[in-house]
Amino acid sequence: MNRLNNKGQTLALFVAFIPFFIMIGTFVIDVSYAKYNSNKLNEITKMVVSYGVKHIDEDPYKEMVDLIYQNDDEIDNYKIDIDEENKIVNVCLDKSTKGFFGSIVGKKIYKQKSEYKGFLKDDRIIIEEVQNEKTSS
């Protein structure tokens, strides 16, 4: 009779930790979805830059905008700079992604930005990520 029945205690602990497990799962899904969208945005930017450099002599601006929205129609903002003289194309895309977990903790939207430039060097297309340096004041 010294052995106690612990089934009730285990059940109570399990029920107490269910919300914690759900929050962790939701957080992992949200972060994964944001990372997926960031990678997708980078690939779209690289593709548009590549297209722009290949067709730089044909004024590709309109086709580049069409290419952006064919691949992702939820782009918030885009900026395309074409320097025909130096054969340089710069593309910057911005996108906001809504998250479920973020709405629980107060951050409803994940903002992503992707900026790449491309140019011709020795008849090869070179695409580089643009690093924006923030100056502290």
ABEGO torsion letter per residue (X at the ends): XABBBAAAAAAAAAAAAAAAAAAAAAAAAAAAAAAAAAAAAAAAAAAAAAAAAAAAAAGAAAAAAAAAAAABAABABBBBBBBAAAGBBBBBBBBBBBBAAAAAAGBABBBBBBBBBBBBBGGBBBBBBBBBBBBBX
